[in-house]
């Protein structure tokens, strides 16, 4: 009897604290759920903060980055008009994007173009869109993508600098966005888009941050504009040297820094993939600057500042589609190749065919984007990007280095579609603008300079 009594006493002694603990603490499952919820909330907050910073960085690429870069490369009498083109697009494209652009790019699930589900930014709020970015508000995703839509048409302005009407430029950019950019963005990045490798595209094309969407479309469109509008008065006999390489140098440095938001931000999260894209971006730019300088030094006998900054931009362009798929040393190879190839386009091909691409938008963006998109198919690896898996959860091979050579063909198809859309769409838009407004300023306006003739201002006032 005494033995049983002792057992009862011992059980009572252990049970009492357990009962007290159970009353003082919630159920373990509830606590785990709370911890998980807090972790998700922290991840969302971190990702959102990162993406808002990246959005600001990409906007900085247009103004002041591209505005300064392009502004310094034109003649003094056209510096304000050139910078104004970049600045005004920050306003115009924003409005178009809010009304219909975002919806056409990321609404619906058709193969070629979105729908009007997000028109006027309806259904775009603080809740995430799980199809695109499950850890950040859809409004953050929307504003981030807007910055891409702003800089892309601004890049084209480098081809028709110093000779296009301001009114025609505004109409051209609005129509070009509707006919070229929004469809291309949907095909590559939109759900169900023809070229979307992650969301059901029939021709899976890898474009991490805009090689086809941004650089090929803008660069090829730039060439079409240059050919359609004809040469500047006096080209190529008159000297048309950059009037201020100092501000172009500053602009190029801002572009380099802003490009981290452009590429690393395309991971859409503060993740290891963002870090990898950040590293690839920097390495690609550095190698391309050296590639251009080496080629120029050998060709001209002297390395120039203009060559160095042009090479860096060419490398940033080429690494853009590959940034989220390649290791650091392939990034170096892509960048170095871009520096040499883009120099060849600017120094030899442009001179041979004598087209007046004022600021070499085609030679740098069109060719650099094409080269980068194709080399993405070679160097893409699942060791960097593990997003693509089969039904069993096994990693799929991505590029040629992974044993998937057919990806090079997919990339080539994506490049071809981008080229065709840019050529056809730009010609249609130019014809419309020419019929309605006329695209080119009068000869006397061009000789006087667009700053005074179109805007009534001068960039530099030298008065005592």
VEXTI-790450 format. One record per residue (C-alpha): residue in one letter; x negated, y negated, z. Coordinates in steps of 0.02 Angstrom, whole numbers, plus 50000, padded with zeros to 5 digits. Layout:
REM VEXTI-790450
aXYZ;...
***
This chain:
REM VEXTI-790450
x500005000050000;x498614988050048;x497744991549881;x499304986349783;x499504971049891;x497724965449852;x498034967649664;x499604957149675;x498664943449767;x497254943549638;x498484942749494;x499374928349577;x497734918949600;x497294920449413;x499054917749348;x499354901549441;x497964891749354;x498464899049186;x500234893149212;x499624876049262;x498474875349106;x499894880548993;x501004866749063;x499644853549052;x499084857748872;x500084859548712;x500154875648616;x498504880048532;x499314880248359;x499994862848387;x498284856848439;x497464864548287;x498784856648175;x498434839748255;x496564841748226;x496854846648045;x498004831848019;x496714820048094;x495354827247982;x496424824947826;x496834807247880;x494994803447904;x494564810847734;x495924800647651;x495334784647735;x493534787847684;x493974792247505;x495114777247491;x493784765347556;x492514772447433;x493714770947286;x494164752947327;x492314748547330;x492074757547164;x493534747947089;x492694731547137;x491024737647065;x491814742046898;x492684725146888;x490994717046924;x490344725746768;x491484714946660;x491344698846758;x489984693746790;x488994708646719;x489524709846538;x489954691346527;x488164686646574;x487384700546470;x488324695746311;x488304677046350;x486414676246354;x486234685746191;x487204673446082;x486664656146025;x486864641846147;x488364634446054;x489354650446084;x488924655146263;x490564649546343;x491684656946209;x490774673646225;x490904673946415;x492714668446405;x493154683946305;x492594695246447;x493424684446580;x495114682346496;x495254701146469;x495184703346658;x496844694146660;x497674699946499;x497314718646517;x497884718246698;x499614712146648;x499774724546504;x499194738546619;x500494734246750;x501914733146624;x501584748846522;x499744753346506;x499544764046661;x501124773646619;x500594777146440;x498894783146500;x499384793446652;x501264796146645;x502064812046581;x501174827446517;x501184826246327;x499644830246224;x499384813046146;x500214799446250;x501054797046417;x502834791246447;x503674776746536;x503864785046706;x502634772746786;x503144757646682;x503134741446783;x502194751946912;x503774760746968;x503384776047078;x501604769547105;x501364766947290;x500394772947441;x500774791447416;x499444801147319;x499744808347147;x499144826347172;x498854828746986;x497444815946985;x496814811347159;x497634820447306;x496714811147445;x496984792847395;x498544782247365;x499114782447185;x498994763547188;x497124765047221;x496944777147076;x497944765246968;x496864750047008;x495264759946984;x495794765646811;x496304747846769;x494494742246783;x494024754646645;x495424747846536;x494734730246562;x492914733246516;x493224744446365;x493964731346247;x492744718446317;x491324729146249;x492014727146072;x491814708246081;x489944710346060;x490204715145878;x491224700045822;x490384687345937;x490224669645867;x491544671345731;x493264677345790;x494744666345833;x495204666246016;x497064668645976;x496674683145860;x495534690845992;x496944690646120;x498184698946002;x496874711345942;x496454717046119;x498274719646170;x498684729846014;x497034739346023;x497424744846200;x499144751046148;x498574760045991;x496824766246037;x496374765446221;x497954771446308;x498184786646194;x496344791346209;x496374789446398;x497894800846407;x497154813946291;x495554815246394;x496124811446573;x498034812746574;x498984828046629;x499274839446479;x498174828546369;x497484837146214;x495674835446272;x495914836746460;x494814850846524;x495544850646700;x497414848446670;x497944859546528;x497134852546371;x497084863846219;x495324857746175;x494454856446344;x493224842146327;x492104836446470;x492084817646493;x491764813446674;x491834794546665;x492214788846488;x490984793646352;x492384796346227;x493734785846308;x492674770346339;x491064770246240;x491434779346078;x493104770546053;x492384753346090;x490754756145995;x491554763145838;x492914749845843;x491524736945857;x490744743245695;x492434742345607;x492664724445668;x490924719445610;x491204726745437;x492974719845419;x492544702145474;x490914700845378;x489274693145426;x489024677245525;x488644661845421;x486784662245388;x486514680545434;x485214687745414;x484154673545343;x484414661445488;x483634665145657;x484984670245781;x483944673845934;x484694675746109;x484774658446187;x484494663946368;x483744680846406;x483674676446591;x485554677446612;x485614692946502;x484334700746618;x485424696746770;x486944703546680;x486054719846639;x485544722146821;x487344719346875;x487914732046747;x486674744846814;x487304742546993;x489134742046942;x488924758046843;x488774767747005;x490604763547035;x490974768146855;x490204785546862;x490074790647045;x491814783747075;x492504795446944;x492334809447071;x493864800947149;x493224805247322;x491744801747436;x491034818947400;x489474828347351;x490024827047170;x490014808047187;x488234809047251;x487714819947105;x488504807846980;x487654793247068;x485944801547052;x486214806546870;x486754788946827;x485204781046900;x484024793646823;x484834792046652;x484684773046652;x482874773446708;x482334786146578;x483244776846438;x482414760346482;x480734768946466;x481234777846306;x481754761646220;x480194752446282;x479034766246220;x479874766646049;x479864747746034;x478074746146093;x477524758445961;x478584750345826;x478274731845862;x476664732145962;x477464723846114;x478744729246244;x480124716346263;x481294711946405;x482764713046285;x482214730646237;x482064736246418;x483794730146469;x484574736646308;x483794753546341;x484464754146518;x486234750546455;x486044763946321;x485564776546455;x487034771646564;x488174774046414;x487464791146370;x487494798146546;x489294792546576;x490184808146509;x488864819746583;x488624811646753;x489764823446848;x489134839146761;x487234838646748;x485724840246861;x484444826246883;x483164832246756;x484414834846615;x485014817246658;x483244811146628;x483214820246461;x484894812946407;x484344795546456;x482654796246371;x483444802946212;x484734789046214;x483394775746231;x482484781946077;x484014785745969;x484894769246008;x483294759545972;x483194768245804;x484994763345765;x484694745145809;x482954743145736;x483124753545577;x484894758745530;x485674741745562;x484324733145459;x484464745645318;x486344744045299;x486344725445345;x487964725345444;x488144711245570;x488534719645736;x488084703845831;x487604711345999;x487354729545946;x488934736446024;x488974750645897;x487144755045908;x487184756046098;x488954761146144;x489564770445990;x487964780345962;x487494781846146;x489224788046190;x489204800646049;x487504807346097;x487984808546281;x489614817446244;x488754830546137;x487334833446261;x488614835646399;x489114851646311;x487314857346319;x486854853246499;x488504854446595;x488364867146736;x489484874146871;x488044872046993;x488484853546992;x490364853946962;x491284868847037;x493034862646993;x493314875046853;x493764892746907;x494704907546838;x496264915346914;x495204925747032;x494294910447098;x492674914147006;x491674899446939;x491794897346751;x490264893546645;x490314875546584;x488984871446455;x487664879646348;x486474881246496;x487814891346587;x488004903046439;x489524894346362;x488924887946192;x490684885046126;x490804869946240;x489684860646119;x491024863245987;x492374856946106;x491334841446136;x491104838845949;x492994839945922;x493284827146060;x491984815545981;x492774817445808;x494514813345874;x493834798045963;x492964791945805;x494494794445694;x495694786245816;x494514771445838;x494264768945651;x496074770645599;x496804761645748;x495594746945736;x495904744645551;x497784744145581;x497594731545721;x496424720445621;x497624720245473;x499074715145586;x498064701445669;x497404695045502;x499164694145428;x499894685345579;x498494673745634;x496944676245530;x495484684045623;x494024672845578;x493684654745620;x493374642045481;x491594639945420;x491434622545494;x492034628845663;x490754642745659;x489354630745615;x489874618645753;x489994632845878;x491524640745958;x491244632646128;x491684615446059;x492794620145911;x493914632446006;x493774627346188;x493214609146186;x491784612546306;x489904614946309;x488944627346412;x487494615746446;x487574596846468;x485864588446460;x486234570746512;x485194559546625;
***
